[in-house]
Amino acid sequence: MKELSKLMDYRPDIKVIDATLRDGGLVNEFRFTDEFVKALYNANLRSGVDYMEFGYKADKEMFDESKFGPCKFCDDEYIRSIVGENNTDLKIGVMADVGRCNYKEDIHDRSESPVDLIRVATYIHQIPTAVDMIEDAKKKGYEVSCNIMAISTAQESDISVALDILGKSPVDVFYIVDSFGSLYPEQIARIAALYGEIADKYGKKLGMHAHDNQKLAFANTIEAVGDGVDWLDATYAGMGRGAGNCAMELLLGFLKNPKYNVYPVIQFIEKYIPEVRAAGAVWGYDFQYLMTGLLNQHPRTAIEFTKQGRKDYAEFYKEIISQE
C-alpha cells in the first residue's frame, strides 16, 4: 500500500509547470491575445506556479507564421513583451520538438533570452537527435527536460534503453508522457518505478504529463506524486489537445504545499476561459477521445471527428477499431 504520508504531506522538491499556452495552443492555433497571456502570467505568479511554458520553438521554414499565433514560435522578443525581465520566482519554459525546430539557430544563449527551461519532446526513434538538442541547450545555459512521447505504444525494453541514453546526457528531468490518455494509475506506478530506477542511477528528476481521454489525467498525476515524481504538468481548465490535460485547479487544490494558491487560478478561469471557448476552441473529455484512449491510438481521428461536428459515435468506433 502506498504510504499515506506521501499524499498528505508535501515535498519541497515538487514543481508545477503550467502548459496552458503550449498544449492549450494546439486547440486554437496558439491565437491567444496579449491580454490573455499577461493575465495567465500574473495568475501563475499569484498562484505560486513554478514554471510557465509559453509554447513551441517551431521552425519558421516548416510552419507558416501567418497561420499561427506567436506562442507557436516563442520568439524571445515576444516573451519579453509579456514578462519584461521577469524578475520573479516564476521561470519560463518553451518546448522544442525533435524534427520541428531549428534549435541551433532559434534557441539563443540563456544570457540573451528570457527563457529558463528548454523542454525537448521526442519519440523513441529520435533519441540521438534529442540528446544533441539537450547538449546544445545545456551548453547555452538552460535547464533541460525531455518528454518521450507515446510511451504507451513502446516496448519496455526500448524505453529502458532510451532512458539509459538520456541518463548519460546532461538532461535535468525526464518525463512520463501519457500522450494518448490510455494509461491507468497501476500502469503509472510501474512506469514510475522503471523511470525512477534509471533517474536515481544518473541523478535525474522525473516529470508527469497526462492526457484526459479516460478522465484519468488528474488521477494519474496524483499516482505519480505518490511514486516520487516531482515535476507536474497541468493546464488551466484542463485546456489541451483533444481531451485536454490534468487541470491546474485540481492539481493545486490537491497539493498540500502552502506556497500554492488555487484562488487566482479560479479567478482566471472565470474571466478568460469562456471567451476562448466562445471563439471556437474545443477541448475536454468526450466519447470520441475515450475511444482512442481505450484503443491506445493517437487522438488525431477523434480531433477530426470533433471538427466535423459528428455525433455518430458507434460508427466512429467501428472505423477506428478496424485500424487495429
Secondary structure, 3 states (H helix, E strand, C coil): CCCCHHHHCCCCCCEEEECHHHHHHHHCCCCCCHHHHHHHHHHHHHHCCCEEEEEECCCCCCCCHHHCCHHHCCCHHHHHHHHCCCCCCCEEEEEEECCCCCHHHHCCCHHHCCCCEEEEEECHHHHHHHHHHHHHHHHCCCEEEEEECCHHHCCHHHHHHHHHHHHCCCCCEEEEEECCCCCCHHHHHHHHHHHHHHHHHHCCEEEEEEECCCCCHHHHHHHHHHCCCCEEEEEHHHCCCCCCECEHHHHHHHCCCCCCCCHHHHHHHHHHHHHHHHCCCCCCCCHHHHHHHHCCCCCHHHHHHHHCCCCCHHHHHHHHHCCC
